[in-house]
Structures are given as structure tokens and as C-alpha cells.
């Protein structure tokens, strides 16, 4: 995955997928968890704060686990 890619214009699907991968990797200490997310332009293009811990946000972890359960059962 190319986290350093840049492009002009609105965020695209690749930006969304890249941010999702980094959010999950940070939570589960995956292979990309050490990437400096402030240097990943996709966060800005999507209007997200790169320093936000999404799993610490109220209700986010519960919604994530409900969706994961629905997709895997």
C-alpha cells in the first residue's frame, strides 16, 4: 500500500482504504502501526485528524465490533 501517494482533488477510494488500514493497524499494532500518520495526506483529504484514536471515541469500538460480527457470521 502506498501511504505517501499524493494527488490533486477530492479524496478517493484509495485514500479511504489507506486511512482504514492505518486506523486498524494502530489499534492492533500491525505492520503499519509505526507510520507517522501526520505525513499521510489521505487523512487531510478526508478531513480527519491523523492523531485521533478512533477506537477511543465513544461508541466507535462497539460499532466496529458489531459490523465485524455481522460480516463474519
PQR file with spaces between the fields and no chain letter, atoms N, CA, C, O and H, PARSE charges and radii, in Angstrom:
ATOM       1  N    UNK     1       0.852   -1.171    0.000 -0.4000 1.5000
ATOM       2  CA   UNK     1       0.000    0.000    0.000 -0.0000 2.0000
ATOM       3  C    UNK     1       0.898    1.234    0.000  0.5500 1.7000
ATOM       4  O    UNK     1       1.889    1.286    0.728 -0.5500 1.4000
ATOM       5  N    UNK     2       0.560    2.197   -0.794 -0.4000 1.5000
ATOM       6  CA   UNK     2       1.367    3.425   -0.934 -0.0000 2.0000
ATOM       7  C    UNK     2       0.738    4.541   -0.099  0.5500 1.7000
ATOM       8  O    UNK     2      -0.141    5.254   -0.582 -0.5500 1.4000
ATOM       9  H    UNK     2      -0.245    2.155   -1.386  0.4000 1.0000
ATOM      10  N    UNK     3       1.179    4.697    1.144 -0.4000 1.5000
ATOM      11  CA   UNK     3       0.603    5.706    2.023 -0.0000 2.0000
ATOM      12  C    UNK     3       1.099    7.107    1.707  0.5500 1.7000
ATOM      13  O    UNK     3       0.465    8.088    2.094 -0.5500 1.4000
ATOM      14  H    UNK     3       1.893    4.118    1.537  0.4000 1.0000
ATOM      15  N    UNK     4       2.217    7.216    1.014 -0.4000 1.5000
ATOM      16  CA   UNK     4       2.774    8.521    0.704 -0.0000 2.0000
ATOM      17  C    UNK     4       2.290    9.105   -0.612  0.5500 1.7000
ATOM      18  O    UNK     4       2.756   10.164   -1.032 -0.5500 1.4000
ATOM      19  H    UNK     4       2.732    6.419    0.700  0.4000 1.0000
ATOM      20  N    UNK     5       1.357    8.422   -1.266 -0.4000 1.5000
ATOM      21  CA   UNK     5       0.903    8.917   -2.571 -0.0000 2.0000
ATOM      22  C    UNK     5       0.202   10.261   -2.408  0.5500 1.7000
ATOM      23  O    UNK     5      -0.405   10.540   -1.374 -0.5500 1.4000
ATOM      24  H    UNK     5       0.978    7.562   -0.925  0.4000 1.0000
ATOM      25  N    UNK     6       0.294   11.070   -3.426 -0.4000 1.5000
ATOM      26  CA   UNK     6      -0.417   12.349   -3.403 -0.0000 2.0000
ATOM      27  C    UNK     6      -1.122   12.533   -4.732  0.5500 1.7000
ATOM      28  O    UNK     6      -0.683   12.037   -5.770 -0.5500 1.4000
ATOM      29  H    UNK     6       0.787   10.843   -4.266  0.4000 1.0000
ATOM      30  N    UNK     7      -2.198   13.241   -4.671 -0.4000 1.5000
ATOM      31  CA   UNK     7      -2.947   13.578   -5.879 -0.0000 2.0000
ATOM      32  C    UNK     7      -3.738   14.845   -5.608  0.5500 1.7000
ATOM      33  O    UNK     7      -3.981   15.213   -4.459 -0.5500 1.4000
ATOM      34  H    UNK     7      -2.554   13.644   -3.828  0.4000 1.0000
ATOM      35  N    UNK     8      -4.122   15.483   -6.652 -0.4000 1.5000
ATOM      36  CA   UNK     8      -4.910   16.707   -6.516 -0.0000 2.0000
ATOM      37  C    UNK     8      -6.387   16.348   -6.554  0.5500 1.7000
ATOM      38  O    UNK     8      -6.784   15.342   -7.142 -0.5500 1.4000
ATOM      39  H    UNK     8      -3.924   15.184   -7.586  0.4000 1.0000
ATOM      40  N    UNK     9      -7.169   17.167   -5.932 -0.4000 1.5000
ATOM      41  CA   UNK     9      -8.604   16.947   -5.958 -0.0000 2.0000
ATOM      42  C    UNK     9      -9.111   16.274   -4.694  0.5500 1.7000
ATOM      43  O    UNK     9      -8.417   16.170   -3.683 -0.5500 1.4000
ATOM      44  H    UNK     9      -6.847   17.984   -5.454  0.4000 1.0000
ATOM      45  N    UNK    10     -10.340   15.827   -4.798 -0.4000 1.5000
ATOM      46  CA   UNK    10     -11.024   15.242   -3.652 -0.0000 2.0000
ATOM      47  C    UNK    10     -10.437   13.884   -3.291  0.5500 1.7000
ATOM      48  O    UNK    10      -9.744   13.243   -4.081 -0.5500 1.4000
ATOM      49  H    UNK    10     -10.904   15.912   -5.620  0.4000 1.0000
ATOM      50  N    UNK    11     -10.741   13.478   -2.077 -0.4000 1.5000
ATOM      51  CA   UNK    11     -10.332   12.144   -1.618 -0.0000 2.0000
ATOM      52  C    UNK    11     -10.977   11.089   -2.505  0.5500 1.7000
ATOM      53  O    UNK    11     -12.060   11.289   -3.054 -0.5500 1.4000
ATOM      54  H    UNK    11     -11.304   13.999   -1.435  0.4000 1.0000
ATOM      55  N    UNK    12     -10.291    9.973   -2.629 -0.4000 1.5000
ATOM      56  CA   UNK    12     -10.826    8.877   -3.433 -0.0000 2.0000
ATOM      57  C    UNK    12     -10.863    7.596   -2.600  0.5500 1.7000
ATOM      58  O    UNK    12     -10.533    7.598   -1.414 -0.5500 1.4000
ATOM      59  H    UNK    12      -9.411    9.810   -2.182  0.4000 1.0000
ATOM      60  N    UNK    13     -11.270    6.513   -3.242 -0.4000 1.5000
ATOM      61  CA   UNK    13     -11.409    5.227   -2.558 -0.0000 2.0000
ATOM      62  C    UNK    13     -10.073    4.761   -1.962  0.5500 1.7000
ATOM      63  O    UNK    13     -10.045    4.214   -0.860 -0.5500 1.4000
ATOM      64  H    UNK    13     -11.538    6.511   -4.206  0.4000 1.0000
ATOM      65  N    UNK    14      -8.992    4.972   -2.672 -0.4000 1.5000
ATOM      66  CA   UNK    14      -7.679    4.564   -2.163 -0.0000 2.0000
ATOM      67  C    UNK    14      -7.330    5.323   -0.885  0.5500 1.7000
ATOM      68  O    UNK    14      -6.717    4.756    0.020 -0.5500 1.4000
ATOM      69  H    UNK    14      -9.014    5.416   -3.568  0.4000 1.0000
ATOM      70  N    UNK    15      -7.711    6.593   -0.799 -0.4000 1.5000
ATOM      71  CA   UNK    15      -7.491    7.362    0.436 -0.0000 2.0000
ATOM      72  C    UNK    15      -8.273    6.737    1.589  0.5500 1.7000
ATOM      73  O    UNK    15      -7.739    6.561    2.685 -0.5500 1.4000
ATOM      74  H    UNK    15      -8.210    7.053   -1.533  0.4000 1.0000
ATOM      75  N    UNK    16      -9.525    6.407    1.340 -0.4000 1.5000
ATOM      76  CA   UNK    16     -10.373    5.821    2.376 -0.0000 2.0000
ATOM      77  C    UNK    16      -9.822    4.481    2.859  0.5500 1.7000
ATOM      78  O    UNK    16      -9.770    4.225    4.062 -0.5500 1.4000
ATOM      79  H    UNK    16      -9.959    6.550    0.451  0.4000 1.0000
ATOM      80  N    UNK    17      -9.417    3.641    1.935 -0.4000 1.5000
ATOM      81  CA   UNK    17      -8.875    2.336    2.304 -0.0000 2.0000
ATOM      82  C    UNK    17      -7.561    2.502    3.074  0.5500 1.7000
ATOM      83  O    UNK    17      -7.341    1.819    4.074 -0.5500 1.4000
ATOM      84  H    UNK    17      -9.459    3.849    0.958  0.4000 1.0000
ATOM      85  N    UNK    18      -6.703    3.390    2.622 -0.4000 1.5000
ATOM      86  CA   UNK    18      -5.428    3.618    3.310 -0.0000 2.0000
ATOM      87  C    UNK    18      -5.617    4.086    4.738  0.5500 1.7000
ATOM      88  O    UNK    18      -4.934    3.610    5.645 -0.5500 1.4000
ATOM      89  H    UNK    18      -6.882    3.945    1.810  0.4000 1.0000
ATOM      90  N    UNK    19      -6.541    5.016    4.947 -0.4000 1.5000
ATOM      91  CA   UNK    19      -6.817    5.507    6.295 -0.0000 2.0000
ATOM      92  C    UNK    19      -7.389    4.381    7.159  0.5500 1.7000
ATOM      93  O    UNK    19      -7.009    4.233    8.321 -0.5500 1.4000
ATOM      94  H    UNK    19      -7.096    5.403    4.210  0.4000 1.0000
ATOM      95  N    UNK    20      -8.287    3.600    6.600 -0.4000 1.5000
ATOM      96  CA   UNK    20      -8.867    2.486    7.352 -0.0000 2.0000
ATOM      97  C    UNK    20      -7.785    1.497    7.779  0.5500 1.7000
ATOM      98  O    UNK    20      -7.790    1.022    8.915 -0.5500 1.4000
ATOM      99  H    UNK    20      -8.595    3.720    5.656  0.4000 1.0000
ATOM     100  N    UNK    21      -6.870    1.192    6.884 -0.4000 1.5000
ATOM     101  CA   UNK    21      -5.776    0.273    7.214 -0.0000 2.0000
ATOM     102  C    UNK    21      -4.935    0.842    8.355  0.5500 1.7000
ATOM     103  O    UNK    21      -4.584    0.117    9.286 -0.5500 1.4000
ATOM     104  H    UNK    21      -6.866    1.578    5.962  0.4000 1.0000
ATOM     105  N    UNK    22      -4.617    2.114    8.290 -0.4000 1.5000
ATOM     106  CA   UNK    22      -3.785    2.714    9.333 -0.0000 2.0000
ATOM     107  C    UNK    22      -4.511    2.799   10.668  0.5500 1.7000
ATOM     108  O    UNK    22      -3.894    2.617   11.717 -0.5500 1.4000
ATOM     109  H    UNK    22      -4.902    2.703    7.533  0.4000 1.0000
ATOM     110  N    UNK    23      -5.808    3.073   10.644 -0.4000 1.5000
ATOM     111  CA   UNK    23      -6.585    3.123   11.888 -0.0000 2.0000
ATOM     112  C    UNK    23      -6.600    1.744   12.545  0.5500 1.7000
ATOM     113  O    UNK    23      -6.388    1.629   13.752 -0.5500 1.4000
ATOM     114  H    UNK    23      -6.309    3.222    9.792  0.4000 1.0000
ATOM     115  N    UNK    24      -6.847    0.708   11.763 -0.4000 1.5000
ATOM     116  CA   UNK    24      -6.874   -0.650   12.313 -0.0000 2.0000
ATOM     117  C    UNK    24      -5.484   -1.111   12.750  0.5500 1.7000
ATOM     118  O    UNK    24      -5.339   -1.763   13.783 -0.5500 1.4000
ATOM     119  H    UNK    24      -7.019    0.801   10.782  0.4000 1.0000
ATOM     120  N    UNK    25      -4.476   -0.773   11.969 -0.4000 1.5000
ATOM     121  CA   UNK    25      -3.116   -1.184   12.334 -0.0000 2.0000
ATOM     122  C    UNK    25      -2.677   -0.560   13.646  0.5500 1.7000
ATOM     123  O    UNK    25      -1.991   -1.198   14.444 -0.5500 1.4000
ATOM     124  H    UNK    25      -4.594   -0.243   11.129  0.4000 1.0000
ATOM     125  N    UNK    26      -3.065    0.673   13.868 -0.4000 1.5000
ATOM     126  CA   UNK    26      -2.704    1.324   15.132 -0.0000 2.0000
ATOM     127  C    UNK    26      -3.365    0.596   16.292  0.5500 1.7000
ATOM     128  O    UNK    26      -2.742    0.386   17.333 -0.5500 1.4000
ATOM     129  H    UNK    26      -3.622    1.191   13.220  0.4000 1.0000
ATOM     130  N    UNK    27      -4.617    0.213   16.119 -0.4000 1.5000
ATOM     131  CA   UNK    27      -5.353   -0.475   17.180 -0.0000 2.0000
ATOM     132  C    UNK    27      -4.763   -1.846   17.489  0.5500 1.7000
ATOM     133  O    UNK    27      -4.636   -2.230   18.651 -0.5500 1.4000
ATOM     134  H    UNK    27      -5.123    0.383   15.274  0.4000 1.0000
ATOM     135  N    UNK    28      -4.404   -2.578   16.440 -0.4000 1.5000
ATOM     136  CA   UNK    28      -3.949   -3.955   16.612 -0.0000 2.0000
ATOM     137  C    UNK    28      -2.433   -4.115   16.497  0.5500 1.7000
ATOM     138  O    UNK    28      -1.925   -5.233   16.413 -0.5500 1.4000
ATOM     139  H    UNK    28      -4.506   -2.266   15.496  0.4000 1.0000
ATOM     140  N    UNK    29      -1.708   -2.979   16.494 -0.4000 1.5000
ATOM     141  CA   UNK    29      -0.246   -2.973   16.422 -0.0000 2.0000
ATOM     142  C    UNK    29       0.260   -3.815   15.250  0.5500 1.7000
ATOM     143  O    UNK    29       1.146   -4.658   15.393 -0.5500 1.4000
ATOM     144  H    UNK    29      -2.120   -2.070   16.563  0.4000 1.0000
ATOM     145  N    UNK    30      -0.334   -3.555   14.096 -0.4000 1.5000
ATOM     146  CA   UNK    30       0.040   -4.259   12.872 -0.0000 2.0000
ATOM     147  C    UNK    30       1.308   -3.706   12.255  0.5500 1.7000
ATOM     148  O    UNK    30       1.963   -2.851   12.852 -0.5500 1.4000
ATOM     149  H    UNK    30      -1.054   -2.870   13.980  0.4000 1.0000
ATOM     150  N    UNK    31       1.665   -4.177   11.077 -0.4000 1.5000
ATOM     151  CA   UNK    31       2.933   -3.807   10.450 -0.0000 2.0000
ATOM     152  C    UNK    31       3.038   -2.329   10.057  0.5500 1.7000
ATOM     153  O    UNK    31       4.143   -1.826    9.848 -0.5500 1.4000
ATOM     154  H    UNK    31       1.133   -4.871   10.592  0.4000 1.0000
ATOM     155  N    UNK    32       1.922   -1.639    9.957 -0.4000 1.5000
ATOM     156  CA   UNK    32       1.952   -0.220    9.586 -0.0000 2.0000
ATOM     157  C    UNK    32       1.733    0.701   10.787  0.5500 1.7000
ATOM     158  O    UNK    32       1.631    1.915   10.614 -0.5500 1.4000
ATOM     159  H    UNK    32       1.025   -2.047   10.128  0.4000 1.0000
ATOM     160  N    UNK    33       1.658    0.153   11.986 -0.4000 1.5000
ATOM     161  CA   UNK    33       1.327    0.962   13.162 -0.0000 2.0000
ATOM     162  C    UNK    33       2.374    2.022   13.481  0.5500 1.7000
ATOM     163  O    UNK    33       2.075    2.988   14.182 -0.5500 1.4000
ATOM     164  H    UNK    33       1.741   -0.833   12.126  0.4000 1.0000
ATOM     165  N    UNK    34       3.593    1.858   12.980 -0.4000 1.5000
ATOM     166  CA   UNK    34       4.651    2.826   13.253 -0.0000 2.0000
ATOM     167  C    UNK    34       4.718    3.984   12.262  0.5500 1.7000
ATOM     168  O    UNK    34       5.546    4.881   12.420 -0.5500 1.4000
ATOM     169  H    UNK    34       3.836    1.072   12.410  0.4000 1.0000
ATOM     170  N    UNK    35       3.870    3.976   11.256 -0.4000 1.5000
ATOM     171  CA   UNK    35       3.883    5.045   10.255 -0.0000 2.0000
ATOM     172  C    UNK    35       3.404    6.349   10.888  0.5500 1.7000
ATOM     173  O    UNK    35       2.428    6.365   11.638 -0.5500 1.4000
ATOM     174  H    UNK    35       3.198    3.247   11.127  0.4000 1.0000
ATOM     175  N    UNK    36       4.098    7.432   10.579 -0.4000 1.5000
ATOM     176  CA   UNK    36       3.695    8.754   11.060 -0.0000 2.0000
ATOM     177  C    UNK    36       2.481    9.190   10.252  0.5500 1.7000
ATOM     178  O    UNK    36       2.606    9.641    9.113 -0.5500 1.4000
ATOM     179  H    UNK    36       4.891    7.418    9.970  0.4000 1.0000
ATOM     180  N    UNK    37       1.322    9.052   10.847 -0.4000 1.5000
ATOM     181  CA   UNK    37       0.067    9.328   10.131 -0.0000 2.0000
ATOM     182  C    UNK    37      -0.086   10.795    9.748  0.5500 1.7000
ATOM     183  O    UNK    37      -0.854   11.114    8.841 -0.5500 1.4000
ATOM     184  H    UNK    37       1.220    8.687   11.772  0.4000 1.0000
ATOM     185  N    UNK    38       0.624   11.686   10.415 -0.4000 1.5000
ATOM     186  CA   UNK    38       0.544   13.111   10.061 -0.0000 2.0000
ATOM     187  C    UNK    38       1.175   13.386    8.698  0.5500 1.7000
ATOM     188  O    UNK    38       0.941   14.436    8.098 -0.5500 1.4000
ATOM     189  H    UNK    38       1.248   11.427   11.152  0.4000 1.0000
ATOM     190  N    UNK    39       1.982   12.428    8.212 -0.4000 1.5000
ATOM     191  CA   UNK    39       2.624   12.586    6.910 -0.0000 2.0000
ATOM     192  C    UNK    39       1.828   11.927    5.783  0.5500 1.7000
ATOM     193  O    UNK    39       2.254   11.933    4.628 -0.5500 1.4000
ATOM     194  H    UNK    39       2.172   11.576    8.699  0.4000 1.0000
ATOM     195  N    UNK    40       0.672   11.361    6.127 -0.4000 1.5000
ATOM     196  CA   UNK    40      -0.182   10.680    5.149 -0.0000 2.0000
ATOM     197  C    UNK    40      -1.281   11.657    4.734  0.5500 1.7000
ATOM     198  O    UNK    40      -2.190   11.954    5.509 -0.5500 1.4000
ATOM     199  H    UNK    40       0.326   11.356    7.065  0.4000 1.0000
ATOM     200  N    UNK    41      -1.183   12.151    3.499 -0.4000 1.5000
ATOM     201  CA   UNK    41      -2.101   13.171    3.007 -0.0000 2.0000
ATOM     202  C    UNK    41      -3.556   12.742    2.953  0.5500 1.7000
ATOM     203  O    UNK    41      -4.444   13.594    2.930 -0.5500 1.4000
ATOM     204  H    UNK    41      -0.444   11.910    2.869  0.4000 1.0000
ATOM     205  N    UNK    42      -3.822   11.442    2.933 -0.4000 1.5000
ATOM     206  CA   UNK    42      -5.202   10.954    2.854 -0.0000 2.0000
ATOM     207  C    UNK    42      -6.027   11.412    4.058  0.5500 1.7000
ATOM     208  O    UNK    42      -7.225   11.658    3.922 -0.5500 1.4000
ATOM     209  H    UNK    42      -3.100   10.750    2.952  0.4000 1.0000
ATOM     210  N    UNK    43      -5.413   11.528    5.214 -0.4000 1.5000
ATOM     211  CA   UNK    43      -6.154   11.995    6.390 -0.0000 2.0000
ATOM     212  C    UNK    43      -6.689   13.401    6.141  0.5500 1.7000
ATOM     213  O    UNK    43      -7.862   13.676    6.395 -0.5500 1.4000
ATOM     214  H    UNK    43      -4.439   11.328    5.325  0.4000 1.0000
ATOM     215  N    UNK    44      -5.837   14.285    5.649 -0.4000 1.5000
ATOM     216  CA   UNK    44      -6.265   15.658    5.373 -0.0000 2.0000
ATOM     217  C    UNK    44      -7.305   15.698    4.260  0.5500 1.7000
ATOM     218  O    UNK    44      -8.287   16.435    4.354 -0.5500 1.4000
ATOM     219  H    UNK    44      -4.884   14.062    5.443  0.4000 1.0000
ATOM     220  N    UNK    45      -7.094   14.902    3.196 -0.4000 1.5000
ATOM     221  CA   UNK    45      -8.063   14.910    2.098 -0.0000 2.0000
ATOM     222  C    UNK    45      -9.440   14.447    2.561  0.5500 1.7000
ATOM     223  O    UNK    45     -10.457   14.894    2.031 -0.5500 1.4000
ATOM     224  H    UNK    45      -6.297   14.303    3.120  0.4000 1.0000
ATOM     225  N    UNK    46      -9.475   13.553    3.549 -0.4000 1.5000
ATOM     226  CA   UNK    46     -10.754   13.084    4.078 -0.0000 2.0000
ATOM     227  C    UNK    46     -11.287   13.973    5.204  0.5500 1.7000
ATOM     228  O    UNK    46     -12.407   13.780    5.677 -0.5500 1.4000
ATOM     229  H    UNK    46      -8.649   13.190    3.980  0.4000 1.0000
ATOM     230  N    UNK    47     -10.482   14.941    5.627 -0.4000 1.5000
ATOM     231  CA   UNK    47     -10.898   15.831    6.699 -0.0000 2.0000
ATOM     232  C    UNK    47     -10.765   15.219    8.085  0.5500 1.7000
ATOM     233  O    UNK    47     -11.451   15.639    9.017 -0.5500 1.4000
ATOM     234  H    UNK    47      -9.572   15.097    5.243  0.4000 1.0000
ATOM     235  N    UNK    48      -9.879   14.220    8.230 -0.4000 1.5000
ATOM     236  CA   UNK    48      -9.673   13.534    9.506 -0.0000 2.0000
ATOM     237  C    UNK    48      -8.396   14.024   10.168  0.5500 1.7000
ATOM     238  O    UNK    48      -7.415   14.338    9.494 -0.5500 1.4000
ATOM     239  H    UNK    48      -9.322   13.879    7.473  0.4000 1.0000
ATOM     240  N    UNK    49      -8.415   14.089   11.492 -0.4000 1.5000
ATOM     241  CA   UNK    49      -7.226   14.403   12.267 -0.0000 2.0000
ATOM     242  C    UNK    49      -6.399   13.124   12.373  0.5500 1.7000
ATOM     243  O    UNK    49      -6.881   12.116   12.889 -0.5500 1.4000
ATOM     244  H    UNK    49      -9.212   13.834   12.040  0.4000 1.0000
ATOM     245  N    UNK    50      -5.179   13.158   11.897 -0.4000 1.5000
ATOM     246  CA   UNK    50      -4.321   11.973   11.879 -0.0000 2.0000
ATOM     247  C    UNK    50      -3.987   11.467   13.280  0.5500 1.7000
ATOM     248  O    UNK    50      -3.612   10.306   13.441 -0.5500 1.4000
ATOM     249  H    UNK    50      -4.787   13.976   11.478  0.4000 1.0000
ATOM     250  N    UNK    51      -4.116   12.311   14.284 -0.4000 1.5000
ATOM     251  CA   UNK    51      -3.775   11.914   15.648 -0.0000 2.0000
ATOM     252  C    UNK    51      -4.947   11.313   16.420  0.5500 1.7000
ATOM     253  O    UNK    51      -4.775   10.853   17.549 -0.5500 1.4000
ATOM     254  H    UNK    51      -4.421   13.255   14.154  0.4000 1.0000
ATOM     255  N    UNK    52      -6.123   11.312   15.826 -0.4000 1.5000
ATOM     256  CA   UNK    52      -7.304   10.792   16.512 -0.0000 2.0000
ATOM     257  C    UNK    52      -7.187    9.286   16.734  0.5500 1.7000
ATOM     258  O    UNK    52      -6.839    8.539   15.819 -0.5500 1.4000
ATOM     259  H    UNK    52      -6.263   11.686   14.908  0.4000 1.0000
ATOM     260  N    UNK    53      -7.474    8.857   17.934 -0.4000 1.5000
ATOM     261  CA   UNK    53      -7.562    7.431   18.245 -0.0000 2.0000
ATOM     262  C    UNK    53      -9.036    7.058   18.097  0.5500 1.7000
ATOM     263  O    UNK    53      -9.827    7.253   19.019 -0.5500 1.4000
ATOM     264  H    UNK    53      -7.757    9.463   18.677  0.4000 1.0000
ATOM     265  N    UNK    54      -9.396    6.526   16.941 -0.4000 1.5000
ATOM     266  CA   UNK    54     -10.801    6.266   16.644 -0.0000 2.0000
ATOM     267  C    UNK    54     -11.412    5.275   17.613  0.5500 1.7000
ATOM     268  O    UNK    54     -12.590    5.398   17.949 -0.5500 1.4000
ATOM     269  H    UNK    54      -8.753    6.367   16.192  0.4000 1.0000
ATOM     270  N    UNK    55     -10.653    4.303   18.068 -0.4000 1.5000
ATOM     271  CA   UNK    55     -11.208    3.301   18.972 -0.0000 2.0000
ATOM     272  C    UNK    55     -11.462    3.865   20.362  0.5500 1.7000
ATOM     273  O    UNK    55     -12.154    3.232   21.160 -0.5500 1.4000
ATOM     274  H    UNK    55      -9.696    4.203   17.795  0.4000 1.0000
ATOM     275  N    UNK    56     -10.922    5.035   20.671 -0.4000 1.5000
ATOM     276  CA   UNK    56     -11.180    5.689   21.952 -0.0000 2.0000
ATOM     277  C    UNK    56     -12.409    6.594   21.883  0.5500 1.7000
ATOM     278  O    UNK    56     -12.864    7.091   22.913 -0.5500 1.4000
ATOM     279  H    UNK    56     -10.360    5.549   20.022  0.4000 1.0000
ATOM     280  N    UNK    57     -12.948    6.813   20.688 -0.4000 1.5000
ATOM     281  CA   UNK    57     -14.129    7.662   20.526 -0.0000 2.0000
ATOM     282  C    UNK    57     -15.364    6.913   21.026  0.5500 1.7000
ATOM     283  O    UNK    57     -15.493    5.711   20.792 -0.5500 1.4000
ATOM     284  H    UNK    57     -12.577    6.409   19.852  0.4000 1.0000
ATOM     285  N    UNK    58     -16.267    7.607   21.708 -0.4000 1.5000
ATOM     286  CA   UNK    58     -17.453    6.940   22.261 -0.0000 2.0000
ATOM     287  C    UNK    58     -18.240    6.172   21.189  0.5500 1.7000
ATOM     288  O    UNK    58     -18.634    6.733   20.167 -0.5500 1.4000
ATOM     289  H    UNK    58     -16.163    8.583   21.897  0.4000 1.0000
ATOM     290  N    UNK    59     -18.454    4.899   21.443 -0.4000 1.5000
ATOM     291  CA   UNK    59     -19.269    4.073   20.572 -0.0000 2.0000
ATOM     292  C    UNK    59     -18.579    3.495   19.353  0.5500 1.7000
ATOM     293  O    UNK    59     -19.117    2.584   18.724 -0.5500 1.4000
ATOM     294  H    UNK    59     -18.133    4.443   22.273  0.4000 1.0000
ATOM     295  N    UNK    60     -17.399    3.998   18.999 -0.4000 1.5000
ATOM     296  CA   UNK    60     -16.745    3.532   17.772 -0.0000 2.0000
ATOM     297  C    UNK    60     -16.382    2.058   17.851  0.5500 1.7000
ATOM     298  O    UNK    60     -16.683    1.298   16.930 -0.5500 1.4000
ATOM     299  H    UNK    60     -16.962    4.738   19.510  0.4000 1.0000
ATOM     300  N    UNK    61     -15.745    1.645   18.927 -0.4000 1.5000
ATOM     301  CA   UNK    61     -15.314    0.247   19.060 -0.0000 2.0000
ATOM     302  C    UNK    61     -16.518   -0.691   19.032  0.5500 1.7000
ATOM     303  O    UNK    61     -16.469   -1.750   18.407 -0.5500 1.4000
ATOM     304  H    UNK    61     -15.501    2.262   19.675  0.4000 1.0000
ATOM     305  N    UNK    62     -17.601   -0.300   19.710 -0.4000 1.5000
ATOM     306  CA   UNK    62     -18.803   -1.139   19.713 -0.0000 2.0000
ATOM     307  C    UNK    62     -19.377   -1.292   18.312  0.5500 1.7000
ATOM     308  O    UNK    62     -19.739   -2.395   17.903 -0.5500 1.4000
ATOM     309  H    UNK    62     -17.641    0.560   20.218  0.4000 1.0000
ATOM     310  N    UNK    63     -19.461   -0.179   17.571 -0.4000 1.5000
ATOM     311  CA   UNK    63     -19.979   -0.242   16.201 -0.0000 2.0000
ATOM     312  C    UNK    63     -19.067   -1.059   15.307  0.5500 1.7000
ATOM     313  O    UNK    63     -19.544   -1.822   14.468 -0.5500 1.4000
ATOM     314  H    UNK    63     -19.166    0.717   17.904  0.4000 1.0000
ATOM     315  N    UNK    64     -17.775   -0.912   15.473 -0.4000 1.5000
ATOM     316  CA   UNK    64     -16.814   -1.678   14.677 -0.0000 2.0000
ATOM     317  C    UNK    64     -17.004   -3.176   14.920  0.5500 1.7000
ATOM     318  O    UNK    64     -17.078   -3.958   13.972 -0.5500 1.4000
ATOM     319  H    UNK    64     -17.387   -0.293   16.155  0.4000 1.0000
ATOM     320  N    UNK    65     -17.083   -3.567   16.181 -0.4000 1.5000
ATOM     321  CA   UNK    65     -17.207   -4.993   16.504 -0.0000 2.0000
ATOM     322  C    UNK    65     -18.560   -5.560   16.061  0.5500 1.7000
ATOM     323  O    UNK    65     -18.635   -6.722   15.661 -0.5500 1.4000
ATOM     324  H    UNK    65     -17.023   -2.931   16.951  0.4000 1.0000
ATOM     325  N    UNK    66     -19.628   -4.759   16.126 -0.4000 1.5000
ATOM     326  CA   UNK    66     -20.932   -5.210   15.627 -0.0000 2.0000
ATOM     327  C    UNK    66     -20.883   -5.440   14.118  0.5500 1.7000
ATOM     328  O    UNK    66     -21.397   -6.443   13.623 -0.5500 1.4000
ATOM     329  H    UNK    66     -19.568   -3.815   16.451  0.4000 1.0000
ATOM     330  N    UNK    67     -20.273   -4.525   13.400 -0.4000 1.5000
ATOM     331  CA   UNK    67     -20.160   -4.668   11.955 -0.0000 2.0000
ATOM     332  C    UNK    67     -19.287   -5.857   11.592  0.5500 1.7000
ATOM     333  O    UNK    67     -19.619   -6.625   10.690 -0.5500 1.4000
ATOM     334  H    UNK    67     -19.855   -3.710   13.802  0.4000 1.0000
ATOM     335  N    UNK    68     -18.180   -6.008   12.288 -0.4000 1.5000
ATOM     336  CA   UNK    68     -17.294   -7.135   12.036 -0.0000 2.0000
ATOM     337  C    UNK    68     -18.024   -8.463   12.271  0.5500 1.7000
ATOM     338  O    UNK    68     -17.893   -9.399   11.482 -0.5500 1.4000
ATOM     339  H    UNK    68     -17.910   -5.384   13.021  0.4000 1.0000
ATOM     340  N    UNK    69     -18.785   -8.533   13.352 -0.4000 1.5000
ATOM     341  CA   UNK    69     -19.549   -9.754   13.647 -0.0000 2.0000
ATOM     342  C    UNK    69     -20.586  -10.025   12.561  0.5500 1.7000
ATOM     343  O    UNK    69     -20.776  -11.175   12.165 -0.5500 1.4000
ATOM     344  H    UNK    69     -18.891   -7.773   13.993  0.4000 1.0000
ATOM     345  N    UNK    70     -21.252   -8.995   12.079 -0.4000 1.5000
ATOM     346  CA   UNK    70     -22.252   -9.174   11.032 -0.0000 2.0000
ATOM     347  C    UNK    70     -21.621   -9.667    9.730  0.5500 1.7000
ATOM     348  O    UNK    70     -22.233  -10.441    8.993 -0.5500 1.4000
ATOM     349  H    UNK    70     -21.098   -8.061   12.400  0.4000 1.0000
ATOM     350  N    UNK    71     -20.410   -9.224    9.452 -0.4000 1.5000
ATOM     351  CA   UNK    71     -19.747   -9.610    8.217 -0.0000 2.0000
ATOM     352  C    UNK    71     -19.092  -10.982    8.286  0.5500 1.7000
ATOM     353  O    UNK    71     -18.822  -11.595    7.254 -0.5500 1.4000
ATOM     354  H    UNK    71     -19.913   -8.596   10.051  0.4000 1.0000
ATOM     355  N    UNK    72     -18.836  -11.462    9.491 -0.4000 1.5000
ATOM     356  CA   UNK    72     -18.119  -12.739    9.619 -0.0000 2.0000
ATOM     357  C    UNK    72     -19.007  -13.894   10.067  0.5500 1.7000
ATOM     358  O    UNK    72     -18.528  -15.020   10.194 -0.5500 1.4000
ATOM     359  H    UNK    72     -19.056  -10.963   10.330  0.4000 1.0000
ATOM     360  N    UNK    73     -20.291  -13.639   10.308 -0.4000 1.5000
ATOM     361  CA   UNK    73     -21.194  -14.721   10.732 -0.0000 2.0000
ATOM     362  C    UNK    73     -22.254  -14.987    9.703  0.5500 1.7000
ATOM     363  O    UNK    73     -23.097  -15.863    9.897 -0.5500 1.4000
ATOM     364  H    UNK    73     -20.681  -12.724   10.205  0.4000 1.0000
